[in-house]
């Protein structure tokens, strides 16, 4: 996964920081998530976090650095969350369906309405012009594909006939992106649940009834 491996910059001398970096980054992320990168100003970030501009710059760097930090941490958290949810021993259909339904619910969350996925709904726009954003977003896609493929290889016997683990992983990974876009453009829970069921059927075959 993509993470910032640079050594942390030395803290400036003087009064120690009195804020929780994780909490600040969550507020930064939410501000970018609601507004998009381009429409978010440093003043918006200062207002959201309760920190003044000099404090933000001293702790995290400029707006671009703040965004990349929030994006990289969100990617790492998301990939690990997917891995944990898929590693159980239950039937593949049940595990995949419950995970995708949970993902659909998450795309509908947000204090301003359904905001989709942070990566899909902010990084994809910036990736065209910004190589650093593009690299983090590409790493997210690659790592999510790999997490799905690992589970599908372990449960290859539960895949629909003719579907190989690598192809199933691409479909499942793409489904996360589809859910985010559909949520952001107005699909409700019922509509997203139908999309999930269609994807699970493609990967695992039709649901059987006793």
C-alpha positions in Angstrom: 0.0 0.0 0.0 1.1 3.6 -0.5 2.3 5.3 2.6 4.5 8.3 3.3 7.8 6.7 4.2 9.7 10.0 4.7 11.0 10.7 8.2 8.8 13.1 10.1 10.1 16.7 10.1 11.6 18.0 13.3 9.1 19.9 15.4 9.8 23.6 15.7 11.1 24.8 19.1 8.7 26.4 21.5 5.4 25.5 22.9 4.5 21.8 22.3 1.6 20.8 20.2 -1.7 20.4 22.1 -3.8 18.7 19.5 -4.4 15.2 18.5 -3.0 14.7 14.9 -5.3 11.8 14.1 -8.4 13.9 15.1 -7.1 16.9 13.1 -6.5 14.7 10.0 -10.0 13.3 10.3 -11.4 16.8 10.2 -9.1 17.7 7.3 -10.2 14.6 5.4 -13.9 15.4 6.0 -13.5 18.9 4.8 -11.8 17.8 1.5 -14.4 15.0 1.2 -17.3 17.4 1.4 -15.9 20.2 -0.8 -13.3 18.5 -3.0 -9.7 19.4 -3.1 -9.9 22.4 -5.4 -12.8 24.0 -3.6 -11.2 23.6 -0.2 -9.1 26.6 1.1 -6.6 26.6 3.9 -9.0 28.9 5.7 -11.7 26.2 5.4 -9.2 23.7 6.9 -8.3 26.1 9.7 -12.0 26.6 10.5 -12.8 22.9 10.5 -9.8 22.0 12.7 -9.8 25.0 15.0 -6.1 25.6 14.2 -4.7 28.7 12.7 -2.9 28.7 9.4 0.7 28.8 11.0 -0.1 25.9 13.2 -1.4 23.8 10.3 1.6 24.7 8.2 4.0 23.9 11.0 2.4 20.5 11.7 1.5 19.3 8.3 2.8 21.6 5.5 0.7 23.3 2.9 -2.7 22.4 1.6 -1.3 19.9 -0.9 0.7 18.1 1.8 -2.3 18.0 4.1 -4.4 16.4 1.4 -1.8 13.8 0.6 -1.4 12.9 4.2 -5.2 12.5 4.7 -5.5 10.6 1.5 -2.6 8.2 2.3 -3.9 7.5 5.7 -7.4 6.9 4.4 -6.1 4.5 1.8 -4.1 2.5 4.4 -7.1 2.4 6.8 -9.5 1.4 4.0 -7.3 -1.4 2.6 -6.8 -2.9 6.1 -10.5 -2.7 6.8 -11.3 -4.6 3.6 -8.7 -7.2 4.5 -10.2 -7.7 8.0 -13.7 -8.1 6.7 -12.8 -10.6 4.1 -10.5 -12.9 6.1 -13.3 -14.7 8.0 -14.1 -18.4 7.5 -17.7 -18.1 6.5 -19.2 -18.9 3.1 -17.8 -16.6 0.4 -21.2 -15.4 -0.8 -22.3 -14.4 2.7 -19.0 -12.7 3.4 -18.9 -10.8 0.2 -22.5 -9.8 0.3 -22.3 -8.5 3.9 -19.1 -6.6 3.2 -20.5 -4.9 0.0 -23.7 -4.0 1.8 -21.7 -2.4 4.6 -19.6 -0.6 2.0 -22.8 0.7 0.4 -24.1 1.9 3.8 -20.8 3.8 4.3 -21.1 5.5 0.9 -24.4 7.0 2.0 -22.9 8.5 5.2 -21.9 12.1 5.5 -23.0 15.3 7.3 -23.9 16.9 4.0 -25.5 13.8 2.5 -24.2 10.8 0.6 -20.5 11.5 0.0 -19.4 8.2 -1.6 -15.7 7.2 -1.2 -13.0 9.6 -0.2 -10.6 8.2 -2.9 -13.1 7.9 -5.7 -14.8 11.2 -5.0 -11.7 13.4 -4.4 -8.5 11.8 -5.7 -9.8 10.7 -9.1 -10.4 14.3 -10.0 -7.0 15.4 -8.9 -5.1 12.4 -10.3 -5.1 13.8 -13.9 -2.9 16.7 -13.0 -1.1 15.6 -9.8 1.3 12.7 -10.0 1.5 12.3 -6.2 -2.3 11.9 -5.9 -2.4 9.6 -8.8 0.2 7.3 -7.2 -1.7 7.0 -4.0 -5.0 6.4 -5.8 -3.3 3.8 -8.1 -1.9 2.1 -5.0 -5.3 1.9 -3.5 -6.8 0.2 -6.6 -3.9 -2.3 -6.8 -4.0 -3.2 -3.1 -7.8 -3.6 -3.1 -7.6 -5.9 -6.1 -4.9 -7.9 -4.3 -7.0 -8.2 -1.1 -10.0 -9.5 -3.0 -7.9 -11.9 -5.1 -6.3 -13.4 -2.1 -9.8 -14.2 -0.6 -11.1 -15.5 -3.9 -8.1 -17.8 -4.4 -8.7 -19.2 -0.9 -12.4 -19.8 -1.8 -12.0 -20.6 -5.5 -14.4 -23.5 -5.2 -17.2 -21.1 -4.3 -16.8 -18.9 -7.4 -19.2 -19.1 -10.3 -18.1 -21.7 -12.8 -15.8 -20.1 -15.4 -14.8 -17.2 -13.1 -11.2 -17.1 -12.0 -10.0 -15.3 -8.8 -8.2 -12.5 -10.6 -11.2 -11.6 -12.7 -13.5 -11.8 -9.7 -11.2 -9.5 -7.8 -11.4 -6.9 -10.6 -15.2 -7.0 -10.6 -15.4 -6.8 -6.8 -12.9 -3.9 -6.6 -14.8 -2.1 -9.4 -18.0 -2.6 -7.5 -16.7 -0.5 -4.6 -16.1 2.3 -7.0 -19.5 1.9 -8.6 -21.2 2.0 -5.2 -19.5 5.3 -4.4 -20.5 6.9 -7.7 -24.1 5.7 -7.5 -24.4 6.9 -3.9 -22.9 10.3 -4.7 -25.4 10.7 -7.6 -28.5 9.8 -5.7 -29.0 6.1 -5.4 -30.7 5.0 -2.2 -30.1 1.9 0.0 -32.5 -0.3 -1.9 -30.9 0.6 -5.3 -27.4 -0.1 -3.9 -28.5 -3.4 -2.4 -29.7 -4.5 -5.9 -26.3 -3.5 -7.3 -24.6 -5.6 -4.6 -26.8 -8.6 -5.3 -26.0 -8.4 -9.0 -22.3 -8.2 -8.4 -22.3 -11.2 -6.0 -24.3 -13.2 -8.5 -21.7 -12.5 -11.2 -18.9 -13.6 -8.9 -20.6 -16.5 -6.9 -23.5 -17.5 -9.2 -27.2 -17.3 -8.6 -28.4 -17.7 -5.0 -29.7 -21.2 -4.3 -32.8 -21.9 -2.4 -33.4 -24.9 -0.2 
